[in-house]
Amino acid sequence: MIDAPGLLISAPSSGTGKTTVMLGLLRALRDDGLVVQPFKSGPDYIDPAFHRAASGRASFNLDTWAMDAALLDGIATQAQGADICVAEGSMGLYDGVATRGQVGFGSSAETARRMGWPVVLVIDAGGQAQSAAATALGFKAYAPDLPFAGVILNRIASPRHERLARLGMEQAGLTVLGVLPRRGDLTLPERHLGLIQAVEHPDLEAAIAGYAEFLRENVDLPAIKAAALGAAQTGQGALPTPPAQRIAIARDAAFSFTYPHLLEGWRAAGAEVLPFSPLADEAPDPDADLVWLPGGYPELHAGKLAAAETFKAGLRRHAQAKPVHGECGGYMALGAALIDKDGTRHTMAGLLGLVTSYEKRKFHLGYRRAVLSGPMPGFAAGQALRGHEFHYSTILDQPDAPLADVFDADGNPVPETGSIRGHVTGTFFHLITPEAVT
């Protein structure tokens, strides 16, 4: 049974400061001697690595659109031994998809409701005072059955601003758990896919320590601990099974985006996960049964990847007889060429004919449901998969056979079908889970 109490940190929208609050809270609670289990609600590739740095424990995604009950229960078991769970929401609290004709399907609110975690709402009070209470009250009243712990007021400009904002919250009957003064130095660096990766931060440990000190000075930590609740998770659940016994996986600044629950499931089932670095011109282990190239930022390292002859030669040798799979950035690296934002063409591995360009940027974002037309490592043709796509690249050429029929969350077809050629497959979506076969 997993019965550690928890909270979910959310906000009315992106950009309100909830990641800063999350990281500071994780570290402050850890510094208080608690074992803290972090989670991320929704399909985010970057935040879990920051959570791990702050808490000292691997962070896992919980996604009520993509994951069935068994997988959610399996991921919840990762809280075994924790004193408290802290989850970070994505986008706004109620932002989800309309697949079932309901508001908030796949939202952070749905995650909080299922796990029994009260919501701490981070409100950006910049440019408003009592009006912030109307926003918070609306979020609390929108779903009366959703447990609601209180609010943290962010970007407060002065003592007078704080008094007015607190007065509004008191009028609305809302608990103020913290008041954060406006500070411009507490933002994390960003690029076109959101935050930079944790491994790229110039001084992540100092940043997180600073967030924790800031939270400790301005947030009622005892009240936050006392507000944590949770529904006991009695089911053991099931994590994903590995697609092979020995899996060589690219792992460096160019290839870093794999959902943590996949790797945990693979290892728990006894698979050997063998990291290697294409940026260091390392070849995958020649004894591996499968090579897996995750997503990441190959466009930022395209010249170095193009020059990594040992890596590319090892990849080609492996693909002669054994499977290779790439997701998003890994898919692009398996292609014929990648054109960077300056228009420079870089030769990739050439195991697929795919040519992609960042010179002509186009935003691709959303859940994906794929029905495989051919086999993919671990899955047979006809299997339905659920995943998420998030990139800015444009396909200039895709001559290989499509790997799957791919649809968005509402069932509309999307043109990014993935590719298959011999033992090599690739998709623009990041795999979250296979659908249960009925």
C-alpha positions as CSV (number, residue, x, y, z in Angstrom):
1,M,0.0,0.0,0.0
2,I,1.3,3.5,-0.9
3,D,-0.2,5.9,1.6
4,A,2.3,8.8,1.6
5,P,0.3,12.1,1.7
6,G,0.8,14.6,-1.1
7,L,0.1,17.9,-2.8
8,L,-0.1,19.1,-6.3
9,I,1.4,22.5,-7.2
10,S,-0.6,24.1,-10.0
11,A,-1.5,27.5,-11.4
12,P,-4.1,29.2,-13.6
13,S,-1.7,29.2,-16.5
14,S,1.9,28.6,-17.6
15,G,4.5,31.2,-16.7
16,T,3.2,31.9,-13.1
17,G,6.3,30.6,-11.3
18,K,5.1,27.1,-10.3
19,T,8.4,25.4,-11.3
20,T,10.4,27.7,-9.1
21,V,8.0,27.0,-6.2
22,M,8.1,23.2,-6.9
23,L,11.9,23.0,-6.9
24,G,12.2,25.2,-3.8
25,L,9.6,23.2,-2.0
26,L,11.2,19.9,-2.9
27,R,14.6,21.0,-1.6
28,A,13.2,22.7,1.5
29,L,11.2,19.6,2.5
30,R,14.3,17.4,1.9
31,D,16.4,19.7,4.0
32,D,13.9,19.3,6.8
33,G,14.7,15.6,6.8
34,L,11.7,14.3,4.8
35,V,11.9,11.8,2.0
36,V,10.2,13.6,-0.8
37,Q,8.8,11.8,-3.9
38,P,8.3,14.1,-6.9
39,F,5.8,13.6,-9.7
40,K,4.9,15.6,-12.9
41,S,1.3,15.7,-14.1
42,G,1.1,15.5,-17.8
43,P,3.5,14.8,-20.7
44,D,6.6,16.8,-19.8
45,Y,10.1,15.7,-20.7
46,I,12.2,18.3,-19.0
47,D,10.8,19.0,-15.5
48,P,11.4,15.5,-14.0
49,A,15.2,15.9,-14.3
50,F,15.0,19.2,-12.3
51,H,12.8,17.5,-9.7
52,R,15.4,14.7,-9.3
53,A,18.1,17.3,-8.7
54,A,16.0,19.0,-6.1
55,S,14.7,16.0,-4.2
56,G,17.3,13.3,-4.7
57,R,14.6,10.9,-6.1
58,A,13.6,10.1,-9.6
59,S,10.4,12.0,-10.7
60,F,7.7,10.2,-12.7
61,N,5.0,11.5,-15.0
62,L,1.3,10.8,-14.2
63,D,-0.9,11.2,-17.2
64,T,-4.6,10.4,-17.0
65,W,-5.1,10.7,-20.8
66,A,-2.3,8.4,-21.8
67,M,-2.1,6.0,-18.9
68,D,-4.6,3.3,-17.8
69,A,-5.4,2.6,-14.1
70,A,-2.8,-0.2,-13.9
71,L,0.0,2.0,-15.1
72,L,-1.0,4.9,-12.9
73,D,-1.0,2.5,-9.9
74,G,2.4,1.1,-11.0
75,I,3.9,4.5,-11.1
76,A,2.3,5.4,-7.8
77,T,4.3,2.6,-6.2
78,Q,7.5,4.6,-6.8
79,A,6.4,6.6,-3.7
80,Q,7.2,3.6,-1.5
81,G,9.3,4.8,1.4
82,A,8.5,8.5,0.9
83,D,7.2,10.7,3.7
84,I,5.4,13.1,1.3
85,C,4.6,13.3,-2.4
86,V,4.8,16.6,-4.3
87,A,3.5,16.8,-7.9
88,E,3.9,19.7,-10.4
89,G,1.0,20.4,-12.7
90,S,1.3,21.3,-16.4
91,M,-0.2,24.4,-18.0
92,G,-3.3,25.6,-16.2
93,L,-5.0,23.5,-13.5
94,Y,-8.0,22.5,-15.7
95,D,-6.3,22.4,-19.1
96,G,-6.7,19.1,-20.8
97,V,-8.3,17.6,-23.9
98,A,-11.9,17.1,-24.9
99,T,-11.6,13.5,-26.1
100,R,-14.4,12.2,-23.8
101,G,-16.5,15.3,-24.3
102,Q,-15.6,16.5,-20.8
103,V,-13.6,19.4,-19.5
104,G,-10.2,18.7,-18.1
105,F,-9.6,15.2,-19.3
106,G,-5.9,14.6,-18.8
107,S,-5.6,17.7,-16.7
108,S,-3.6,18.4,-13.6
109,A,-7.0,18.6,-11.7
110,E,-7.8,15.1,-12.8
111,T,-4.4,13.8,-11.5
112,A,-5.0,15.6,-8.2
113,R,-8.5,14.2,-7.9
114,R,-7.4,10.6,-8.6
115,M,-4.5,10.7,-6.2
116,G,-6.4,12.6,-3.5
117,W,-3.8,15.4,-3.5
118,P,-5.0,18.9,-2.5
119,V,-4.1,21.6,-4.9
120,V,-1.7,24.5,-4.0
121,L,-2.5,27.2,-6.6
122,V,0.4,29.6,-7.5
123,I,-1.1,32.9,-8.4
124,D,0.8,35.6,-10.3
125,A,-0.4,38.7,-8.5
126,G,1.6,41.1,-10.6
127,G,-0.6,43.9,-11.8
128,Q,-3.5,43.0,-9.5
129,A,-4.4,42.9,-5.8
130,Q,-7.8,41.8,-4.6
131,S,-8.7,40.7,-8.1
132,A,-6.2,37.8,-7.6
133,A,-8.7,36.4,-5.0
134,A,-11.5,36.3,-7.7
135,T,-9.2,34.2,-9.9
136,A,-8.3,31.8,-7.1
137,L,-12.0,31.6,-5.9
138,G,-13.0,30.8,-9.4
139,F,-10.5,27.9,-9.6
140,K,-11.6,26.5,-6.3
141,A,-15.4,26.8,-7.1
142,Y,-15.0,25.4,-10.7
143,A,-14.7,21.8,-9.4
144,P,-16.1,21.7,-5.8
145,D,-15.1,18.1,-5.4
146,L,-11.4,18.9,-6.0
147,P,-9.4,19.1,-2.7
148,F,-7.9,22.6,-2.4
149,A,-5.2,23.5,0.1
150,G,-4.7,27.2,-0.6
151,V,-2.7,29.7,-2.6
152,I,0.8,31.0,-2.9
153,L,0.9,34.6,-4.1
154,N,3.8,35.2,-6.4
155,R,5.4,38.4,-7.7
156,I,4.2,40.6,-4.8
157,A,5.7,44.1,-5.3
158,S,5.4,45.7,-1.9
159,P,4.0,45.3,1.7
160,R,1.0,47.3,0.6
161,H,0.5,45.0,-2.4
162,E,0.7,42.0,0.0
163,R,-1.9,43.5,2.4
164,L,-4.4,44.2,-0.4
165,A,-3.9,40.7,-1.9
166,R,-4.3,39.0,1.5
167,L,-7.4,41.1,2.2
168,G,-9.0,39.7,-1.0
169,M,-8.1,36.1,-0.1
170,E,-9.5,36.6,3.3
171,Q,-12.7,37.9,1.8
172,A,-12.9,34.9,-0.5
173,G,-12.2,32.5,2.4
174,L,-9.0,31.2,0.9
175,T,-5.9,30.1,2.8
176,V,-2.7,32.0,1.9
177,L,0.2,29.5,2.3
178,G,2.9,31.9,1.1
179,V,3.7,35.3,-0.3
180,L,6.7,35.5,-2.7
181,P,8.2,39.0,-3.3
182,R,9.0,39.9,-6.9
183,R,12.5,38.8,-7.9
184,G,13.7,38.7,-11.4
185,D,16.7,36.4,-10.7
186,L,14.5,33.4,-9.9
187,T,13.6,32.4,-13.4
188,L,15.1,29.3,-15.1
189,P,16.7,29.7,-18.5
190,E,14.5,28.8,-21.4
191,R,14.8,27.9,-25.1
192,H,12.3,27.0,-27.9
193,L,11.0,23.8,-26.1
194,G,10.7,25.5,-22.7
195,L,13.3,25.2,-20.0
196,I,16.8,24.2,-20.8
197,Q,17.7,20.7,-19.7
198,A,18.9,20.2,-16.1
199,V,22.3,18.9,-17.3
200,E,22.8,22.2,-19.2
201,H,22.1,24.6,-16.3
202,P,25.4,26.5,-15.5
203,D,24.9,26.1,-11.7
204,L,21.8,24.1,-10.9
205,E,22.7,23.2,-7.4
206,A,23.2,26.8,-6.4
207,A,19.9,27.8,-8.1
208,I,17.9,25.1,-6.3
209,A,19.5,26.0,-3.0
210,G,18.5,29.6,-3.6
211,Y,14.9,28.6,-4.4
212,A,14.7,26.6,-1.2
213,E,16.0,29.5,0.9
214,F,13.5,31.8,-0.8
215,L,10.6,29.4,-0.2
216,R,11.6,28.9,3.5
217,E,11.6,32.7,4.1
218,N,8.3,33.3,2.4
219,V,6.1,30.2,2.6
220,D,4.5,28.5,5.6
221,L,6.1,25.1,5.3
222,P,4.4,23.6,8.4
223,A,1.0,24.6,6.9
224,I,2.0,23.0,3.6
225,K,3.1,19.8,5.2
226,A,-0.1,19.7,7.3
227,A,-2.3,20.2,4.1
228,A,-0.9,17.1,2.4
229,L,-3.4,14.3,1.9
230,G,-3.7,11.3,-0.3
231,A,-5.9,8.4,-1.4
232,A,-4.2,5.2,-0.4
233,Q,-3.0,3.3,-3.5
234,T,-3.6,-0.3,-2.8
235,G,-3.1,-1.8,-6.3
236,Q,0.4,-2.9,-7.3
237,G,-0.1,-1.9,-10.9
238,A,2.2,-2.6,-13.7
239,L,5.1,-0.7,-15.4
240,P,5.9,-1.1,-19.1
241,T,7.8,-4.3,-20.1
242,P,11.1,-3.9,-22.0
243,P,11.3,-4.2,-25.8
244,A,14.5,-6.2,-25.5
245,Q,16.9,-7.7,-22.9
246,R,20.0,-5.5,-23.7
247,I,19.0,-2.0,-24.7
248,A,21.7,0.5,-25.8
249,I,20.3,3.9,-25.2
250,A,21.8,7.2,-26.3
251,R,22.2,9.5,-23.3
252,D,23.7,13.0,-23.5
253,A,22.8,16.6,-24.1
254,A,21.5,15.8,-27.6
255,F,19.4,12.7,-26.5
256,S,17.8,12.9,-23.1
257,F,14.0,12.8,-23.3
258,T,12.7,9.3,-22.3
259,Y,9.8,9.0,-19.9
260,P,11.2,7.8,-16.6
261,H,8.5,5.2,-16.0
262,L,9.6,3.4,-19.2
263,L,13.2,3.1,-18.0
264,E,12.1,2.1,-14.5
265,G,9.9,-0.6,-16.0
266,W,12.6,-1.9,-18.3
267,R,15.1,-2.2,-15.4
268,A,12.5,-3.7,-13.0
269,A,11.8,-6.4,-15.5
270,G,15.5,-7.3,-15.6
271,A,16.6,-5.6,-18.9
272,E,20.1,-4.2,-19.1
273,V,20.1,-0.5,-20.0
274,L,23.4,0.4,-21.6
275,P,24.0,4.2,-22.0
276,F,26.3,5.6,-24.6
277,S,27.0,9.2,-25.9
278,P,26.8,10.0,-29.6
279,L,28.2,13.5,-28.8
280,A,31.3,11.8,-27.4
281,D,31.4,9.7,-30.7
282,E,30.6,6.5,-28.8
283,A,29.2,3.5,-30.6
284,P,26.3,1.5,-29.1
285,D,27.3,-1.7,-27.3
286,P,27.8,-4.2,-30.1
287,D,26.2,-6.9,-28.0
288,A,23.0,-4.9,-27.5
289,D,19.7,-6.4,-28.8
290,L,18.2,-3.0,-29.5
291,V,19.5,0.6,-30.0
292,W,17.2,3.3,-28.7
293,L,17.7,7.0,-29.6
294,P,15.5,9.2,-27.4
295,G,14.4,12.7,-28.2
296,G,16.4,15.8,-27.2
297,Y,18.1,18.6,-29.0
298,P,20.1,17.2,-32.0
299,E,19.5,20.5,-33.8
300,L,21.8,22.2,-31.3
301,H,24.6,19.6,-31.9
302,A,24.0,18.8,-35.5
303,G,27.6,19.5,-36.6
304,K,29.1,17.4,-33.9
305,L,26.7,14.5,-34.6
306,A,27.5,14.7,-38.4
307,A,31.2,14.3,-37.5
308,A,30.6,11.4,-35.1
309,E,31.8,8.7,-37.5
310,T,32.3,6.0,-34.8
311,F,28.8,6.5,-33.5
312,K,27.3,6.4,-37.0
313,A,29.3,3.4,-38.1
314,G,28.3,1.5,-35.0
315,L,24.7,2.4,-35.6
316,R,24.8,1.2,-39.2
317,R,26.4,-2.1,-38.2
318,H,23.8,-2.8,-35.6
319,A,20.9,-2.0,-38.0
320,Q,22.1,-4.6,-40.5
321,A,20.6,-7.4,-38.3
322,K,19.1,-5.9,-35.2
323,P,16.5,-3.1,-34.5
324,V,17.1,0.6,-34.0
325,H,14.4,3.0,-32.9
326,G,14.4,6.8,-32.6
327,E,11.9,9.2,-31.0
328,C,11.6,12.8,-32.2
329,G,15.2,14.0,-32.0
330,G,16.4,10.4,-32.2
331,Y,14.2,9.9,-35.3
332,M,15.8,13.0,-36.9
333,A,19.3,11.7,-36.2
334,L,18.4,8.4,-38.0
335,G,17.5,10.3,-41.1
336,A,19.5,11.5,-44.1
337,A,20.0,15.1,-43.1
338,L,19.0,17.8,-40.5
339,I,19.0,21.4,-41.5
340,D,19.7,23.8,-38.6
341,K,18.1,27.2,-38.0
342,D,20.9,28.9,-40.1
343,G,20.1,26.8,-43.1
344,T,23.2,24.5,-42.8
345,R,22.6,21.0,-43.9
346,H,24.2,18.3,-41.7
347,T,24.4,14.6,-42.8
348,M,22.9,12.3,-40.2
349,A,23.1,8.5,-39.9
350,G,21.2,7.8,-43.2
351,L,19.3,4.7,-41.9
352,L,16.1,6.5,-42.9
353,G,15.5,8.9,-45.7
354,L,14.0,11.6,-43.5
355,V,15.2,15.1,-44.0
356,T,14.1,17.7,-41.4
357,S,14.6,21.4,-41.1
358,Y,14.7,24.0,-38.3
359,E,15.2,26.8,-40.8
360,K,11.4,26.5,-41.6
361,R,10.0,26.2,-38.1
362,K,6.6,24.8,-37.4
363,F,5.2,24.1,-33.9
364,H,3.9,20.5,-33.3
365,L,2.4,19.8,-29.9
366,G,-0.1,17.3,-28.6
367,Y,-1.1,13.8,-27.5
368,R,-0.8,11.1,-30.1
369,R,-2.5,7.8,-30.6
370,A,-0.7,5.6,-33.1
371,V,-1.8,2.3,-34.7
372,L,1.2,0.5,-36.0
373,S,1.3,-0.5,-39.7
374,G,4.5,-2.5,-39.1
375,P,6.4,-3.8,-36.2
376,M,8.3,-1.6,-33.8
377,P,10.7,-2.8,-31.1
378,G,8.5,-4.5,-28.4
379,F,5.2,-4.2,-30.4
380,A,3.6,-6.0,-33.3
381,A,1.8,-4.4,-36.3
382,G,-1.7,-3.4,-35.3
383,Q,-0.8,-2.4,-31.7
384,A,-2.1,0.9,-30.6
385,L,0.3,3.2,-28.7
386,R,-0.2,6.4,-26.8
387,G,2.4,9.2,-26.7
388,H,3.1,12.9,-27.0
389,E,4.7,15.1,-29.7
390,F,6.5,18.4,-29.1
391,H,8.9,19.9,-31.6
392,Y,9.5,22.7,-34.1
393,S,11.0,20.8,-37.0
394,T,9.6,20.6,-40.5
395,I,9.7,17.5,-42.7
396,L,11.2,18.2,-46.1
397,D,11.4,14.6,-47.3
398,Q,10.0,11.3,-45.8
399,P,10.5,8.6,-48.5
400,D,10.2,5.5,-46.3
401,A,7.1,3.5,-45.6
402,P,5.0,5.0,-42.8
403,L,5.3,3.2,-39.4
404,A,1.7,4.0,-38.2
405,D,-1.5,5.7,-38.7
406,V,-1.3,8.6,-36.1
407,F,-4.1,10.7,-34.6
408,D,-4.3,13.5,-32.2
409,A,-6.3,13.3,-28.9
410,D,-9.6,14.0,-30.6
411,G,-9.1,11.3,-33.3
412,N,-8.0,13.6,-36.1
413,P,-5.2,12.2,-38.4
414,V,-1.8,13.9,-38.3
415,P,0.7,13.7,-41.1
416,E,3.8,12.7,-38.9
417,T,3.4,8.9,-39.4
418,G,6.9,7.9,-38.5
419,S,9.0,5.7,-40.7
420,I,10.2,2.1,-41.1
421,R,13.0,0.7,-43.3
422,G,14.3,-2.7,-42.6
423,H,15.2,-3.0,-38.9
424,V,15.0,0.8,-38.4
425,T,11.9,2.6,-37.1
426,G,11.3,6.2,-35.9
427,T,8.5,8.4,-34.7
428,F,8.0,12.0,-33.9
429,F,6.0,11.1,-30.8
430,H,7.5,10.0,-27.5
431,L,6.1,6.7,-26.4
432,I,4.2,6.8,-23.1
433,T,2.4,3.4,-23.1
434,P,0.7,0.8,-25.3
435,E,-3.0,0.6,-25.1
436,A,-4.4,-2.5,-23.5
437,V,-5.4,-5.2,-26.1
438,T,-9.1,-5.9,-25.7
